[in-house]
């Protein structure tokens, strides 16, 4: 590429290049050509870690042989014999060592670690994938700053002391100006301080006046607030009084309406409650609930005792009467047999008298028992005694009839 520097007179430098043709895409290579090293016949090892000629460790006491020297065959034979003996000893130890017995059918032995610290055993060799990426193409360095070549001439000028100005002569007006400005600035500052003092005094007076006005304004506002609060309180009191008056009027109206509505309801309700038994006389209720049941219970007990006594007395009288009837029947049968058999009247009369005496004694004992039972049961009334006397009269009449019948039979004989 050809470049041309053109410098017109009294102008800046410019740069321009000659036009050129653009290379075709097929002709330009996309990547750089790899750098290949020439083959080295002497380099037979690819890694120095496996090169026998590289010595590791201390090399001071190592007897090294030159690369072209041959090893001693006796030494080689001795080393091979030592390896063979070591292998034989290892095999002998393995044969002598106690082995695990063979597993039984359908079982197999598994190696188990017996060390204190276990480690993972794996038949697979650990592998790791490592990727390597070559460096990218280096970027083109930035172009250096173009500095055009100077084409002019360098000229120097020497200035001697006193050629330009006289300091003592020309510094005087400057010093006068500085001093005047300093004095003027000082006067201005003094006037400004006095003015600031007057302004502060005016501000103080204004603050006092303003504070007095604010105090008066606050007093008026407080008075207005009190008046407004009093007005609101009075209005609330009036509203509350009006509300209470309305409530009282509503209560009076409701009471009058309820009184008019309940005027006939209350008597009917009380009548219904009285009819249903909710209102009662305490004495009457006490008599009906406590005294009358007790009286009825005692009366029933007394009546049951009387009935029981009468029943017992009736059964006793019935037994006595039946016994006497049986005795009289036996006596009648005896008299009939005596009449039919012609038994001696004296003997029969004595037996008859003896039988009558026994009946009389039996009747007396029965009456005494009935009397004792009657005395033991004093609750029995006159009806029981009357029935007993009536039964005795019936028994006496029956006995008299039987006795008369016996006398008639004796007279006939």
C-alpha positions as CSV (number, residue, x, y, z in Angstrom):
1,X,0.0,0.0,0.0
2,X,1.4,3.3,-1.0
3,X,0.7,6.4,1.1
4,X,1.3,10.0,0.2
5,X,1.7,12.8,2.5
6,X,0.6,16.1,1.0
7,X,1.3,19.4,2.8
8,X,-0.2,22.4,1.0
9,X,1.4,25.7,2.0
10,X,0.0,27.4,5.1
11,X,-2.3,24.4,5.9
12,X,-2.4,21.3,8.1
13,X,-1.1,17.9,7.2
14,X,-3.4,15.4,5.4
15,X,-3.1,11.7,4.7
16,X,-4.3,9.7,1.7
17,X,-3.6,6.2,0.3
18,X,-3.7,4.7,-3.1
19,X,-6.8,2.6,-4.0
20,X,-6.3,-1.2,-4.0
21,X,-8.4,-4.2,-5.0
22,X,-10.1,-6.4,-2.4
23,X,-9.0,-10.0,-2.2
24,X,-11.5,-12.7,-3.0
25,X,-13.0,-14.9,-0.3
26,X,-11.7,-18.1,-1.7
27,X,-8.1,-17.0,-1.9
28,X,-7.9,-15.8,1.7
29,X,-7.3,-18.5,4.4
30,X,-9.8,-18.5,7.3
31,X,-7.4,-20.0,9.9
32,X,-3.7,-19.9,10.4
33,X,-1.5,-22.7,9.3
34,X,-0.5,-25.0,12.2
35,X,3.2,-24.9,13.1
36,X,4.7,-28.4,12.6
37,X,8.0,-29.4,14.1
38,X,10.4,-31.4,11.9
39,X,10.6,-35.0,12.9
40,X,13.4,-35.9,15.3
41,X,14.7,-39.4,14.9
42,X,16.6,-39.3,18.2
43,X,13.4,-38.4,20.3
44,X,11.9,-41.9,20.9
45,X,10.1,-41.1,24.2
46,X,7.0,-39.0,24.3
47,X,7.0,-38.3,28.1
48,X,10.0,-37.6,30.3
49,X,8.3,-39.3,33.3
50,X,8.9,-42.6,31.5
51,X,12.4,-41.9,30.2
52,X,14.9,-44.1,31.9
53,X,17.6,-41.6,31.3
54,X,15.9,-39.2,33.6
55,X,17.3,-39.7,37.2
56,X,15.0,-39.0,40.2
57,X,16.1,-38.4,43.7
58,X,19.7,-37.9,45.0
59,X,22.3,-38.3,42.2
60,X,25.4,-37.9,44.3
61,X,25.8,-41.6,45.2
62,X,24.4,-43.0,42.0
63,X,26.7,-44.8,39.6
64,X,25.5,-44.0,36.2
65,X,26.6,-45.8,33.1
66,X,27.0,-44.1,29.8
67,X,24.1,-44.5,27.4
68,X,26.2,-46.7,24.9
69,X,27.5,-49.1,27.7
70,X,26.1,-52.6,27.9
71,X,24.9,-54.0,31.3
72,X,26.8,-56.8,33.0
73,X,25.3,-60.2,32.2
74,X,26.2,-61.6,35.6
75,X,24.4,-58.7,37.3
76,X,21.4,-59.3,35.0
77,X,21.4,-63.0,35.9
78,X,21.6,-62.2,39.6
79,X,18.6,-59.9,39.4
80,X,16.5,-62.4,37.5
81,X,17.4,-65.1,40.1
82,X,16.3,-62.8,42.9
83,X,13.0,-62.0,41.2
84,X,12.4,-65.8,40.6
85,X,13.1,-66.5,44.3
86,X,10.8,-63.7,45.5
87,X,8.0,-65.0,43.2
88,X,8.5,-68.6,44.6
89,X,8.4,-67.3,48.2
90,X,5.2,-65.4,47.4
91,X,3.5,-68.5,45.9
92,X,4.6,-70.6,48.9
93,X,3.1,-68.1,51.3
94,X,-0.1,-68.1,49.4
95,X,-0.3,-71.9,49.5
96,X,0.5,-72.1,53.2
97,X,-2.0,-69.4,54.1
98,X,-5.4,-70.6,55.4
99,X,-8.0,-70.0,52.8
100,X,-11.7,-69.6,53.0
101,X,-13.5,-72.9,52.6
102,X,-15.4,-73.5,49.3
103,X,-19.0,-72.3,49.4
104,X,-21.9,-74.7,49.5
105,X,-24.3,-75.3,46.7
106,X,-26.0,-72.2,45.3
107,X,-23.7,-69.9,47.3
108,X,-20.6,-67.9,46.6
109,X,-17.8,-66.2,48.6
110,X,-17.6,-62.4,48.6
111,X,-14.5,-60.4,49.5
112,X,-15.0,-58.4,52.6
113,X,-12.7,-55.7,54.0
114,X,-11.5,-56.2,57.6
115,X,-9.4,-53.1,57.9
116,X,-10.2,-50.4,60.5
117,X,-11.0,-47.9,57.8
118,X,-12.9,-49.1,54.8
119,X,-12.3,-47.9,51.3
120,X,-14.4,-48.1,48.2
121,X,-13.3,-50.9,45.8
122,X,-14.1,-50.6,42.2
123,X,-12.9,-52.5,39.2
124,X,-13.5,-49.5,37.0
125,X,-10.6,-47.2,36.6
126,X,-11.4,-43.6,37.5
127,X,-11.5,-41.4,34.5
128,X,-11.8,-37.7,34.1
129,X,-12.5,-35.7,31.0
130,X,-10.4,-32.6,30.5
131,X,-11.1,-30.2,27.7
132,X,-8.4,-27.9,26.2
133,X,-9.1,-24.9,24.1
134,X,-6.5,-23.2,22.1
135,X,-6.2,-19.4,22.3
136,X,-8.1,-17.4,19.8
137,X,-6.4,-15.3,17.2
138,X,-4.7,-12.3,18.6
139,X,-6.4,-9.0,17.7
140,X,-4.6,-6.5,15.6
141,X,-2.7,-4.0,17.8
142,X,-4.0,-0.5,17.6
143,X,-2.3,1.8,15.1
144,X,0.2,4.2,16.6
145,X,-0.7,7.9,16.7
146,X,0.4,9.5,13.5
147,X,2.7,12.4,14.1
148,X,3.6,14.3,11.0
149,X,7.1,15.2,10.4
150,X,8.0,18.8,11.0
151,X,9.1,20.7,7.9
152,X,9.5,24.3,9.3
153,X,12.5,26.1,11.0
154,X,13.0,26.5,14.7
155,X,13.9,30.1,15.8
156,X,14.8,31.3,19.3
157,X,14.8,34.9,20.8
158,X,16.8,36.2,23.7
159,X,15.2,38.9,26.0
160,X,17.6,40.8,28.2
161,X,16.7,42.5,31.6
162,X,15.2,45.9,31.1
163,X,14.1,45.2,27.5
164,X,10.4,44.7,28.3
165,X,9.4,47.0,31.3
166,X,10.8,48.8,34.4
167,X,9.4,47.2,37.5
168,X,9.8,50.1,39.9
169,X,8.2,52.5,37.5
170,X,5.4,50.4,36.3
171,X,4.5,48.8,39.7
172,X,3.5,52.1,41.3
173,X,0.1,52.5,39.7
174,X,-0.7,48.9,40.5
175,X,0.2,49.3,44.2
176,X,-1.8,52.5,44.4
177,X,-4.8,50.7,42.9
178,X,-4.4,47.8,45.3
179,X,-4.2,50.1,48.4
180,X,-7.1,52.2,47.2
181,X,-9.2,49.1,46.6
182,X,-8.3,47.7,50.0
183,X,-9.2,50.9,51.8
184,X,-12.4,51.2,49.9
185,X,-13.3,47.6,50.7
186,X,-12.6,48.2,54.4
187,X,-14.9,51.3,54.4
188,X,-17.6,49.3,52.6
189,X,-17.3,46.5,55.2
190,X,-17.6,49.0,58.1
191,X,-20.7,50.6,56.5
192,X,-22.1,47.1,55.9
193,X,-21.6,46.2,59.5
194,X,-23.4,49.4,60.7
195,X,-26.2,48.7,58.3
196,X,-26.4,45.1,59.5
197,X,-26.6,46.3,63.1
198,X,-29.5,48.7,62.2
199,X,-31.2,45.9,60.3
200,X,-30.9,43.6,63.3
201,X,-32.4,46.3,65.6
202,X,-35.3,46.8,63.2
203,X,-35.8,43.0,63.1
204,X,-35.8,42.9,66.9
205,X,-38.4,45.6,67.1
206,X,-40.4,43.9,64.4
207,X,-40.2,40.6,66.2
208,X,-41.4,42.3,69.4
209,X,-44.3,43.9,67.6
210,X,-45.1,40.6,65.8
211,X,-44.9,38.6,69.0
212,X,-47.3,41.1,70.7
213,X,-49.7,40.8,67.7
214,X,-49.4,37.0,67.8
215,X,-50.2,36.9,71.5
216,X,-53.2,39.1,70.9
217,X,-54.3,37.0,68.0
218,X,-53.9,33.8,70.1
219,X,-56.0,35.4,72.9
220,X,-58.7,36.3,70.4
221,X,-58.6,32.9,68.8
222,X,-58.8,31.3,72.3
223,X,-61.7,33.5,73.2
224,X,-63.4,32.6,69.9
225,X,-62.7,28.9,70.5
226,X,-64.2,29.1,74.0
227,X,-67.3,31.0,72.7
228,X,-67.7,28.4,69.9
229,X,-67.2,25.5,72.4
230,X,-69.8,27.1,74.7
231,X,-72.1,27.5,71.8
232,X,-71.7,23.9,70.7
233,X,-72.2,22.8,74.3
234,X,-75.4,24.8,74.7
235,X,-76.6,23.5,71.4
236,X,-75.9,19.9,72.4
237,X,-77.6,20.5,75.8
238,X,-80.7,21.9,73.9
239,X,-80.7,18.9,71.5
240,X,-80.3,16.5,74.4
241,X,-83.2,18.2,76.3
242,X,-85.3,18.1,73.2
243,X,-84.4,14.4,72.7
244,X,-85.2,13.6,76.3
245,X,-88.5,15.5,76.0
246,X,-89.4,13.5,72.8
247,X,-88.4,10.3,74.6
248,X,-90.6,11.2,77.5
249,X,-93.5,12.0,75.2
250,X,-93.0,8.7,73.4
251,X,-92.9,6.8,76.6
252,X,-96.0,8.6,77.9
253,X,-97.8,7.8,74.6
254,X,-96.6,4.2,74.7
255,X,-97.6,3.8,78.3
256,X,-101.1,5.2,77.6
257,X,-101.5,2.9,74.6
258,X,-100.2,-0.1,76.6
259,X,-102.5,0.8,79.5
260,X,-105.5,1.1,77.1
261,X,-104.5,-2.1,75.3
262,X,-103.8,-4.1,78.5
263,X,-106.8,-2.8,80.4
264,X,-108.9,-5.9,79.4
265,X,-105.9,-8.2,78.9
266,X,-104.6,-8.3,82.4
267,X,-107.9,-9.4,84.1
268,X,-108.4,-12.1,81.4
269,X,-104.9,-13.3,81.9
270,X,-105.3,-13.4,85.7
271,X,-108.6,-15.2,85.3
272,X,-107.0,-17.8,83.0
273,X,-104.1,-18.3,85.4
274,X,-106.4,-18.6,88.3
275,X,-108.6,-21.1,86.5
276,X,-105.5,-23.1,85.5
277,X,-104.4,-23.2,89.1
278,X,-101.4,-20.9,89.0
279,X,-102.9,-18.7,91.8
280,X,-104.1,-20.6,94.9
281,X,-104.6,-20.3,98.7
282,X,-101.5,-21.4,100.5
283,X,-103.5,-23.0,103.3
284,X,-105.8,-24.8,100.9
285,X,-102.9,-25.9,98.8
286,X,-101.0,-27.2,101.9
287,X,-104.1,-29.1,103.0
288,X,-104.6,-30.6,99.6
289,X,-101.0,-31.5,99.0
290,X,-99.8,-32.5,102.5
291,X,-102.7,-33.1,105.0
292,X,-105.3,-34.8,102.9
293,X,-102.9,-37.5,101.4
294,X,-101.6,-38.1,105.0
295,X,-105.2,-38.3,106.3
296,X,-106.3,-40.7,103.5
297,X,-103.3,-42.9,104.1
298,X,-103.9,-43.1,107.8
299,X,-107.7,-43.7,107.2
300,X,-107.0,-46.5,104.7
301,X,-104.5,-48.1,107.1
302,X,-107.2,-47.9,109.9
303,X,-109.9,-49.3,107.6
304,X,-107.6,-52.1,106.4
305,X,-106.9,-53.0,110.1
306,X,-110.7,-53.0,110.8
307,X,-111.4,-55.2,107.8
308,X,-108.6,-57.5,108.7
309,X,-109.9,-57.8,112.3
310,X,-113.5,-58.4,111.1
311,X,-112.3,-61.0,108.7
312,X,-110.3,-62.8,111.4
313,X,-113.2,-62.7,113.8
314,X,-115.7,-63.9,111.2
315,X,-113.4,-66.8,110.4
316,X,-113.1,-67.7,114.1
317,X,-116.9,-67.6,114.6
318,X,-117.4,-69.6,111.4
319,X,-115.0,-72.2,112.7
320,X,-116.7,-72.3,116.1
321,X,-120.1,-72.6,114.6
322,X,-119.0,-75.3,112.2
323,X,-117.4,-77.2,115.0
324,X,-120.6,-77.0,117.1
325,X,-122.7,-78.1,114.2
326,X,-120.4,-81.1,113.8
327,X,-120.7,-81.8,117.5
328,X,-124.5,-81.6,117.5
329,X,-124.6,-83.8,114.4
330,X,-122.4,-86.4,116.2
331,X,-124.6,-86.1,119.2
332,X,-127.7,-86.5,117.1
333,X,-126.2,-89.5,115.4
334,X,-125.3,-91.0,118.8
335,X,-128.8,-90.4,120.2
336,X,-130.3,-92.0,117.1
337,X,-128.0,-95.1,117.5
338,X,-129.0,-95.2,121.2
339,X,-132.6,-95.1,120.3
340,X,-132.3,-97.7,117.7
341,X,-130.1,-100.1,119.8
342,X,-132.1,-99.7,123.1
343,X,-129.2,-98.4,125.1
344,X,-129.7,-97.6,128.8
345,X,-131.1,-94.2,129.3
346,X,-129.1,-93.5,132.3
347,X,-125.9,-94.2,130.5
348,X,-127.0,-92.3,127.5
349,X,-128.2,-89.4,129.6
350,X,-124.8,-89.3,131.3
351,X,-123.0,-89.4,128.0
352,X,-125.3,-86.8,126.7
353,X,-124.6,-84.6,129.7
354,X,-120.9,-85.2,129.4
355,X,-121.0,-84.2,125.7
356,X,-123.1,-81.1,126.4
357,X,-120.5,-80.2,129.1
358,X,-117.7,-80.5,126.6
359,X,-119.6,-78.4,124.1
360,X,-120.2,-75.8,126.7
361,X,-116.5,-75.7,127.6
362,X,-115.5,-75.6,124.0
363,X,-117.9,-72.8,123.3
364,X,-116.7,-70.9,126.4
365,X,-113.1,-71.3,125.3
366,X,-114.0,-70.0,121.8
367,X,-115.8,-67.0,123.2
368,X,-112.8,-66.2,125.5
369,X,-110.4,-66.4,122.5
370,X,-112.7,-64.1,120.5
371,X,-112.9,-61.7,123.5
372,X,-109.1,-61.7,123.8
373,X,-108.7,-61.0,120.1
374,X,-111.2,-58.2,120.3
375,X,-109.3,-56.7,123.2
376,X,-106.0,-57.0,121.3
377,X,-107.6,-55.2,118.4
378,X,-109.3,-52.2,120.0
379,X,-109.7,-50.5,116.6
380,X,-112.5,-52.9,115.6
381,X,-115.9,-51.2,115.9
382,X,-119.2,-52.2,117.2
383,X,-120.1,-53.9,114.0
384,X,-117.6,-56.8,114.7
385,X,-119.0,-57.3,118.2
386,X,-122.6,-57.1,116.9
387,X,-121.9,-59.7,114.2
388,X,-120.2,-62.0,116.8
389,X,-123.3,-61.6,119.2
390,X,-125.6,-62.3,116.3
391,X,-123.7,-65.4,115.4
392,X,-123.8,-66.5,119.1
393,X,-127.6,-66.0,119.1
394,X,-127.9,-68.1,115.9
395,X,-125.7,-70.8,117.4
396,X,-127.8,-70.8,120.7
397,X,-131.0,-71.1,118.8
398,X,-129.7,-73.9,116.7
399,X,-128.5,-75.7,119.8
400,X,-131.9,-75.3,121.5
401,X,-133.6,-76.7,118.5
402,X,-131.3,-79.7,118.5
403,X,-131.8,-80.2,122.2
404,X,-135.6,-80.0,121.9
405,X,-135.4,-82.6,119.1
406,X,-133.3,-84.9,121.2
407,X,-135.8,-84.6,124.2
408,X,-138.7,-85.4,121.9
409,X,-137.0,-88.5,120.6
410,X,-136.2,-89.6,124.2
411,X,-139.9,-89.2,125.2
412,X,-141.1,-91.2,122.3
413,X,-138.8,-94.0,123.2
